[in-house]
Amino acid sequence: MEAVKLQPSGRHVASTGHNYSMPLAYGGWFEVLSEDGKAVEPVSTVAELAALWPPQCVVREPLRAIVCSGRKHDNPDHLGTTRLDKTRTVKTGECLALRDTVEAAVETNSHVAEMNAGELAHTKHYLRCVDAVGDSIFLAMNQVLT
């Protein structure tokens, strides 16, 4: 692999004269640039990620997500909606495998009070991904990633 740097004009790249080799066991990430020194534009919204639908993605910036451990999301309530009740921060470098889109309701104390009052809860559309330990990660379709 050859190291390059952008010229002061920012339009061209020049070789630094250094070559690097990457060990096969390298566990980190690096970014490959095009010949003109440009990186691929990162995906900026969950809707854009869902439209591209790669099998997996790497998280570039920490983001808040709703989480269901194990297969809890496969047990919809009597209204036919998946119930989501925990959040966590998905860390930079985590790999997420895209699975499907779901309609779900988030459980909160006020949500429980609404349900007891006989009102229907407002549901949202989420992109469901699975992390390395098998937990389902729900990202709101209107969520901004960067």
C-alpha positions in Angstrom: 0.0 0.0 0.0 1.4 3.4 -0.9 1.0 6.5 1.2 -0.1 9.7 -0.5 -0.7 13.3 0.5 -2.8 16.1 -1.0 -0.9 18.9 -2.8 -1.4 22.3 -1.2 -3.8 23.2 -4.0 -6.0 20.3 -2.8 -6.6 19.0 -6.3 -3.9 16.5 -6.8 -2.1 13.8 -4.7 1.6 13.0 -4.6 3.3 9.9 -3.3 5.2 10.4 0.0 7.6 7.7 -1.2 6.6 5.4 1.7 5.1 2.0 1.1 3.2 0.1 3.8 2.1 -3.4 4.2 -0.9 -4.5 6.1 -0.7 -7.7 8.1 -3.5 -10.1 7.3 -4.4 -10.2 11.0 -4.8 -6.4 11.2 -7.9 -5.8 13.3 -8.4 -2.1 12.7 -9.9 0.0 9.9 -8.4 2.3 7.3 -9.8 4.3 4.5 -9.0 3.8 0.9 -8.9 7.0 -1.2 -9.5 7.3 -4.9 -6.6 8.3 -7.2 -7.6 12.0 -6.8 -7.4 11.7 -2.9 -11.1 11.8 -2.4 -12.8 9.5 0.2 -16.2 8.0 -0.4 -19.0 10.2 1.1 -20.2 8.6 4.3 -23.9 7.7 4.6 -25.6 10.5 6.6 -29.1 9.2 7.4 -30.6 5.9 8.3 -33.0 6.2 5.4 -30.0 6.5 3.0 -28.4 3.4 4.6 -31.7 1.5 4.2 -31.9 2.6 0.5 -28.4 1.3 -0.2 -28.9 -1.9 1.9 -25.4 -3.2 2.3 -25.2 -6.6 4.1 -23.1 -4.9 6.9 -21.9 -1.5 7.8 -19.3 0.0 10.2 -20.3 2.7 12.6 -18.1 5.8 11.9 -19.4 8.0 14.8 -21.1 7.0 18.1 -24.9 7.0 17.8 -27.9 6.4 20.1 -30.0 3.4 19.3 -32.8 1.4 20.8 -31.8 -2.2 21.7 -33.6 -5.5 22.3 -31.5 -8.4 23.5 -31.9 -11.7 21.8 -35.2 -12.4 20.1 -37.5 -10.2 22.1 -38.3 -8.1 19.0 -40.0 -11.2 17.5 -42.8 -11.1 20.1 -45.2 -8.3 19.0 -47.9 -7.3 21.5 -51.6 -7.7 20.8 -51.6 -4.6 18.6 -49.0 -6.2 16.3 -46.2 -3.7 17.2 -42.8 -4.6 18.4 -42.1 -3.1 21.9 -38.7 -1.4 22.4 -37.6 -0.5 25.9 -33.8 0.1 26.2 -31.3 2.4 24.6 -27.5 2.4 24.3 -24.7 4.1 22.4 -23.4 2.2 19.5 -19.7 2.8 19.5 -17.4 3.7 16.6 -16.0 0.7 14.8 -18.9 -1.6 15.7 -20.2 -3.7 12.8 -23.9 -3.9 12.2 -25.7 -6.4 9.9 -28.8 -5.0 8.3 -31.9 -7.3 8.8 -35.2 -5.6 8.0 -37.4 -2.6 8.6 -40.0 -2.7 11.4 -42.8 -0.7 12.8 -42.3 -0.4 16.6 -43.5 1.5 19.7 -41.1 2.7 22.4 -42.0 1.8 26.0 -41.9 4.6 28.4 -43.9 5.3 31.6 -46.1 7.8 29.8 -46.6 5.3 27.1 -47.9 2.7 29.6 -50.2 5.4 31.0 -51.5 6.1 27.5 -52.1 2.4 26.9 -54.0 2.1 30.2 -56.2 5.0 29.1 -57.2 3.1 26.0 -55.3 5.3 23.6 -53.2 3.8 20.8 -49.5 4.5 20.9 -47.7 6.3 18.1 -45.4 3.9 16.3 -42.3 4.7 14.1 -40.4 2.9 11.4 -37.0 1.6 12.3 -34.1 -0.1 10.5 -33.3 -3.3 12.5 -29.7 -4.3 12.5 -27.9 -7.0 14.5 -24.6 -6.4 16.4 -21.8 -8.8 17.1 -23.4 -10.3 20.2 -26.8 -10.8 18.4 -28.7 -7.9 20.0 -31.2 -6.2 17.7 -30.3 -2.5 17.2 -33.2 -0.3 16.0 -32.3 3.0 14.2 -35.1 5.4 13.5 -35.5 5.9 9.8 -35.3 9.7 10.2 -32.2 9.5 12.4 -29.1 11.4 11.2 -25.8 9.4 11.4 -23.1 12.1 11.2 
